[in-house]
Amino acid sequence: MRVAVPVLDGLLSSHFGGSPEVALFDVDPVTKKILSRLDLPMPPHQPGLLPVWLKDQGAEVVICGGIGGRAQAIFAQAGIQLVAGAAPDQPEMIVVAWLDGRLKNNPQPCNHDHHHDCHH
C-alpha cells in the first residue's frame, strides 16, 4: 500500500495545495511497518491535477492537514482515501500513527488568503 504525505520544510504541510513536495511511503498494513520512502516534487498546482497525479504514483491514501472541500471530493472521485486534519510533524511519525490507528480523518477547512480551488 502506498501512502502520500505533502511536505513543507521536512514536516507535514498544513495546506495540501501549497506543498512543494510529497513523501510517498510504501507500507505493510498487516505488520504496520514502513517499507520505503520516496520524495518527489509536486507538479504545478492546477485544479484537479494532484489527485490524478498521486493516483498515477500509486497512492491509495493521502494524509494531510488542511484541504478544501472541492479537493476532498476530487480525491474521493479518484478512489484515494483521505485522512485530513493531521498536525504538522515528521511524515514518518504521521504514517506510523495512521498505521497504528491513532490518526483519524478530521477534515479542516482550507485556511489561506490566496484564491484557487478551495471552497468551504
MARBA-3410 file (N, C-alpha, C, O; in Angstrom, 1 decimal):
120
0.8,-1.2,0.0,0.0,0.0,0.0,0.9,1.2,0.0,1.9,1.3,0.7 ~ 0.5,2.3,-0.8,1.3,3.5,-0.8,0.5,4.6,-0.2,-0.7,4.9,-0.5 ~ 1.2,5.3,0.7,0.6,6.5,1.4,1.4,7.7,1.1,2.6,7.7,1.1 ~ 0.6,8.8,0.7,1.3,10.1,0.4,1.1,11.1,1.5,0.0,11.2,2.1 ~ 2.1,11.9,1.7,2.1,12.9,2.7,2.7,14.2,2.1,3.9,14.2,1.7
1.9,15.3,2.0,2.5,16.5,1.5,3.5,17.1,2.5,3.2,17.1,3.7 ~ 4.6,17.6,2.0,5.7,18.0,2.9,6.1,19.4,2.6,6.3,19.8,1.4 ~ 6.4,20.2,3.7,6.9,21.5,3.6,8.0,21.7,4.7,7.6,21.5,5.9 ~ 9.2,22.0,4.3,10.3,22.1,5.3,10.4,20.9,6.2,10.7,21.0,7.4 ~ 10.3,19.7,5.6,10.5,18.5,6.3,9.4,18.0,7.2,9.5,16.9,7.8
8.3,18.7,7.2,7.1,18.4,8.1,5.9,18.3,7.2,5.9,18.8,6.1 ~ 4.9,17.6,7.7,3.6,17.6,7.0,3.1,19.0,6.8,3.2,19.8,7.7 ~ 2.8,19.3,5.6,2.3,20.7,5.2,0.9,20.9,5.8,0.0,20.0,5.7 ~ 0.7,22.1,6.3,-0.7,22.4,6.9,-1.6,22.7,5.7,-2.9,22.7,6.0 ~ -1.2,23.0,4.5,-2.1,23.2,3.4,-1.6,22.4,2.2,-0.5,22.6,1.6
-2.4,21.4,1.8,-2.1,20.4,0.8,-1.6,21.1,-0.5,-0.5,20.7,-1.0 ~ -2.4,22.0,-1.0,-2.1,22.6,-2.3,-0.9,23.5,-2.3,-0.3,23.8,-3.4 ~ -0.4,23.9,-1.2,0.8,24.7,-1.1,2.1,23.9,-0.8,3.1,24.5,-0.6 ~ 2.1,22.6,-0.9,3.2,21.8,-0.6,4.2,21.7,-1.8,3.7,21.4,-2.9 ~ 5.5,21.9,-1.6,6.4,21.8,-2.7,6.8,20.4,-3.0,7.2,20.1,-4.2
6.6,19.4,-2.1,6.9,18.1,-2.4,6.0,17.1,-1.6,5.2,17.5,-0.8 ~ 6.1,15.9,-2.0,5.3,14.8,-1.4,6.2,13.7,-1.0,7.1,13.3,-1.8 ~ 6.0,13.1,0.2,6.7,11.9,0.6,5.7,10.7,0.3,4.6,10.7,0.8 ~ 6.2,9.7,-0.5,5.4,8.5,-0.7,6.0,7.4,0.0,7.1,7.0,-0.1 ~ 5.1,6.8,0.9,5.6,5.7,1.7,4.9,4.4,1.3,3.7,4.3,1.1
5.7,3.4,1.0,5.2,2.0,0.8,5.1,1.4,2.2,6.1,1.3,2.9 ~ 3.9,0.9,2.6,3.7,0.4,3.9,3.1,-1.0,3.8,2.4,-1.3,2.8 ~ 3.3,-1.7,4.9,2.6,-3.0,5.0,1.5,-2.8,6.1,1.9,-2.7,7.3 ~ 0.3,-2.8,5.8,-0.8,-2.5,6.8,-0.9,-3.7,7.8,-1.5,-3.5,8.8 ~ -0.5,-4.9,7.4,-0.6,-6.0,8.3,0.4,-5.9,9.4,0.1,-6.1,10.6
1.7,-5.7,9.1,2.7,-5.6,10.1,2.8,-4.2,10.6,3.6,-3.9,11.6 ~ 2.1,-3.2,10.0,2.1,-1.8,10.4,3.6,-1.2,10.3,4.0,-0.5,11.2 ~ 4.3,-1.5,9.3,5.6,-1.1,9.1,5.8,-0.3,7.8,5.1,-0.5,6.8 ~ 6.7,0.7,7.8,7.1,1.5,6.6,8.1,0.6,5.9,9.1,0.3,6.5 ~ 7.9,0.4,4.7,8.9,-0.4,3.9,9.9,0.5,3.1,11.1,0.1,3.0
9.4,1.6,2.6,10.3,2.5,1.9,9.7,3.9,1.8,8.5,4.1,2.1 ~ 10.5,4.9,1.5,10.1,6.3,1.3,10.7,6.8,0.0,11.8,6.6,-0.3 ~ 9.8,7.6,-0.7,10.3,8.2,-2.0,9.8,9.7,-1.9,8.6,9.9,-1.7 ~ 10.7,10.6,-2.0,10.3,12.0,-2.0,10.3,12.6,-3.5,11.2,12.4,-4.2 ~ 9.2,13.2,-3.9,9.0,13.7,-5.2,8.6,15.2,-5.1,7.8,15.6,-4.2
9.0,16.0,-6.1,8.4,17.4,-6.2,7.0,17.3,-6.7,6.7,16.5,-7.5 ~ 6.2,18.2,-6.1,4.8,18.2,-6.5,4.7,18.9,-7.9,5.5,19.7,-8.2 ~ 3.8,18.4,-8.7,3.6,19.1,-10.0,3.0,20.5,-9.8,2.5,20.8,-8.7 ~ 3.1,21.4,-10.8,2.5,22.7,-10.6,1.0,22.6,-10.2,0.3,21.8,-10.7 ~ 0.6,23.5,-9.3,-0.8,23.5,-8.8,-1.8,23.8,-9.9,-1.8,24.9,-10.5
-2.6,22.9,-10.2,-3.7,23.1,-11.2,-5.0,22.4,-10.6,-4.8,21.3,-10.1 ~ -6.1,23.0,-10.7,-7.3,22.4,-10.2,-7.5,20.9,-10.7,-7.5,20.7,-11.9 ~ -7.7,20.0,-9.8,-7.9,18.6,-10.1,-6.7,17.8,-10.5,-6.9,16.6,-10.7 ~ -5.5,18.4,-10.6,-4.4,17.6,-11.1,-3.8,16.7,-10.0,-3.4,15.6,-10.3 ~ -3.7,17.2,-8.8,-2.9,16.4,-7.8,-3.5,15.0,-7.5,-2.8,14.1,-7.4
-4.8,14.9,-7.3,-5.4,13.5,-7.1,-5.0,12.6,-8.3,-4.7,11.4,-8.0 ~ -5.1,13.0,-9.5,-4.8,12.2,-10.6,-3.3,11.8,-10.6,-3.0,10.7,-10.9 ~ -2.5,12.8,-10.4,-1.0,12.6,-10.4,-0.7,11.6,-9.3,0.2,10.7,-9.5 ~ -1.2,11.8,-8.1,-0.9,10.9,-7.0,-1.4,9.5,-7.2,-0.7,8.5,-6.9 ~ -2.6,9.4,-7.9,-3.1,8.0,-8.3,-2.1,7.4,-9.2,-1.8,6.2,-9.1
-1.5,8.2,-10.2,-0.5,7.7,-11.1,0.7,7.2,-10.4,1.5,6.4,-10.9 ~ 1.0,7.8,-9.2,2.2,7.5,-8.5,1.9,6.2,-7.6,2.8,5.8,-6.9 ~ 0.7,5.7,-7.6,0.3,4.6,-6.8,-0.3,4.8,-5.5,-0.5,3.9,-4.7 ~ -0.5,6.1,-5.1,-1.0,6.5,-3.8,-2.5,5.9,-3.7,-3.3,6.1,-4.5 ~ -2.7,5.3,-2.5,-4.0,4.8,-2.2,-4.6,5.6,-1.0,-5.8,5.7,-0.8
-3.7,6.2,-0.2,-4.1,7.0,0.9,-3.3,8.3,0.9,-2.1,8.3,0.6 ~ -4.0,9.4,1.2,-3.3,10.7,1.4,-3.6,11.2,2.8,-4.7,11.3,3.2 ~ -2.5,11.5,3.6,-2.6,12.1,4.9,-2.2,13.5,4.8,-1.1,13.8,4.3 ~ -3.1,14.4,5.2,-2.7,15.9,5.1,-3.3,16.7,6.3,-4.0,16.1,7.1 ~ -3.0,18.0,6.3,-3.5,18.9,7.3,-4.8,19.4,6.7,-5.8,18.7,6.6
-4.8,20.7,6.3,-6.0,21.3,5.8,-6.1,21.1,4.3,-5.1,21.0,3.6 ~ -7.4,20.9,3.9,-7.7,20.7,2.4,-9.1,21.2,2.2,-10.0,21.0,3.0 ~ -9.3,21.8,1.0,-10.6,22.4,0.7,-11.6,21.3,0.4,-11.2,20.2,0.0 ~ -12.8,21.6,0.5,-13.9,20.7,0.2,-14.0,20.2,-1.2,-14.2,19.0,-1.4 ~ -13.7,21.0,-2.2,-13.7,20.6,-3.6,-12.5,19.5,-3.8,-12.7,18.5,-4.4
-11.4,19.8,-3.2,-10.3,18.9,-3.3,-10.6,17.6,-2.6,-10.2,16.5,-3.2 ~ -11.3,17.6,-1.5,-11.7,16.4,-0.8,-12.6,15.5,-1.8,-12.4,14.3,-1.9 ~ -13.5,16.2,-2.5,-14.4,15.5,-3.4,-13.6,14.9,-4.6,-13.9,13.8,-5.0 ~ -12.6,15.6,-5.1,-11.8,15.1,-6.2,-11.0,13.9,-5.8,-10.9,12.9,-6.5 ~ -10.5,13.9,-4.5,-9.8,12.7,-4.1,-10.7,11.5,-4.0,-10.3,10.4,-4.3
-11.9,11.7,-3.5,-12.9,10.7,-3.3,-13.2,10.1,-4.7,-13.3,8.9,-4.9 ~ -13.4,11.0,-5.7,-13.7,10.5,-7.1,-12.6,9.7,-7.7,-12.8,8.8,-8.5 ~ -11.3,10.0,-7.3,-10.1,9.3,-7.8,-9.9,8.0,-7.0,-9.1,7.2,-7.4 ~ -10.8,7.7,-6.0,-10.6,6.5,-5.2,-9.5,6.5,-4.3,-9.0,5.4,-3.9 ~ -9.1,7.7,-3.8,-8.0,7.8,-2.9,-8.6,8.1,-1.5,-9.3,9.1,-1.4
-8.2,7.3,-0.5,-8.7,7.6,0.9,-8.0,8.8,1.4,-6.7,8.9,1.3 ~ -8.7,9.7,2.0,-8.1,11.0,2.5,-8.2,11.0,4.0,-9.3,10.7,4.6 ~ -7.1,11.2,4.7,-7.1,11.4,6.1,-6.6,12.8,6.4,-5.4,13.1,6.3 ~ -7.6,13.7,6.6,-7.3,15.1,6.8,-7.3,15.5,8.2,-7.9,14.9,9.1 ~ -6.7,16.7,8.5,-6.7,17.3,9.8,-5.5,16.9,10.7,-5.4,17.2,11.9
-4.5,16.3,10.1,-3.2,15.9,10.8,-2.4,17.1,11.1,-2.4,18.1,10.3 ~ -1.8,17.1,12.3,-1.0,18.2,12.7,0.4,18.1,12.1,0.9,17.0,11.9 ~ 1.1,19.2,11.8,2.5,19.1,11.3,3.4,18.3,12.2,3.4,18.5,13.4 ~ 4.1,17.4,11.6,5.0,16.5,12.3,5.9,15.8,11.2,5.6,16.0,10.0 ~ 6.9,15.1,11.6,7.7,14.3,10.7,6.8,13.3,9.9,6.0,12.6,10.6
6.9,13.3,8.6,6.0,12.4,7.9,6.0,10.9,8.3,4.9,10.3,8.4 ~ 7.2,10.4,8.7,7.2,9.0,9.2,6.4,8.8,10.4,5.7,7.8,10.6 ~ 6.4,9.8,11.3,5.7,9.7,12.6,4.2,9.7,12.3,3.4,9.0,12.9 ~ 3.8,10.5,11.3,2.3,10.6,10.9,1.9,9.3,10.3,0.8,8.8,10.6 ~ 2.7,8.7,9.4,2.3,7.5,8.8,2.2,6.3,9.8,1.3,5.5,9.8
3.2,6.3,10.8,3.1,5.3,11.8,1.9,5.4,12.7,1.2,4.5,13.1 ~ 1.5,6.7,13.0,0.3,7.0,13.8,-0.9,6.5,13.1,-1.8,5.9,13.7 ~ -1.0,6.7,11.8,-2.1,6.2,11.0,-2.2,4.7,11.0,-3.2,4.1,11.1 ~ -1.0,4.1,10.7,-1.0,2.6,10.7,-1.4,2.0,12.0,-2.0,0.9,12.1 ~ -1.1,2.7,13.1,-1.4,2.2,14.5,-2.9,2.5,14.9,-3.3,2.1,15.9
-3.6,3.3,14.0,-5.0,3.6,14.3,-5.1,4.8,15.2,-6.2,5.1,15.7 ~ -4.0,5.6,15.4,-4.1,6.7,16.3,-4.4,8.0,15.5,-4.6,9.1,16.1 ~ -4.5,8.0,14.2,-4.8,9.1,13.4,-6.1,8.9,12.6,-6.2,8.0,11.8 ~ -7.1,9.8,12.9,-8.4,9.6,12.3,-8.7,10.8,11.3,-8.1,11.9,11.5 ~ -9.5,10.6,10.4,-9.9,11.7,9.5,-10.7,12.8,10.2,-11.7,12.5,10.8
-10.2,14.0,10.2,-10.8,15.1,10.8,-10.7,16.3,9.9,-9.8,17.2,10.2 ~ -11.4,16.4,8.8,-11.2,17.4,7.8,-11.3,18.8,8.4,-12.2,19.2,9.1 ~ -10.3,19.6,8.0,-10.2,21.0,8.4,-10.4,21.8,7.1,-9.9,21.4,6.1 ~ -11.1,23.0,7.2,-11.2,23.8,6.0,-9.9,24.4,5.6,-9.0,24.6,6.4 ~ -9.7,24.6,4.3,-8.6,25.2,3.8,-8.5,26.6,4.4,-9.5,27.3,4.3
-7.4,27.1,4.9,-7.3,28.4,5.5,-6.1,29.1,5.0,-4.9,28.9,5.5 ~ -6.3,30.0,4.1,-5.3,30.8,3.5,-5.9,32.0,2.8,-7.1,32.1,2.7 ~ -5.1,33.0,2.4,-5.5,34.2,1.8,-5.6,34.3,0.3,-6.3,35.2,-0.2 ~ -4.9,33.4,-0.4,-5.0,33.5,-1.8,-6.1,32.6,-2.4,-6.7,31.8,-1.7 ~ -6.5,32.9,-3.7,-7.6,32.2,-4.2,-7.2,31.1,-5.2,-6.3,31.3,-6.0
-7.8,29.9,-5.0,-7.7,28.8,-6.0,-8.9,28.0,-5.8,-10.0,28.5,-5.4 ~ -8.8,26.7,-6.0,-10.0,25.8,-6.0,-10.4,25.3,-4.6,-11.1,24.3,-4.6 ~ -10.0,25.9,-3.5,-10.5,25.5,-2.2,-11.8,26.2,-2.0,-11.9,27.5,-2.2 ~ -12.8,25.5,-1.6,-14.1,26.1,-1.3,-14.6,25.5,0.0,-14.4,24.3,0.3 ~ -15.2,26.4,0.8,-15.6,25.9,2.1,-17.1,25.5,2.1,-17.6,25.1,3.1
END
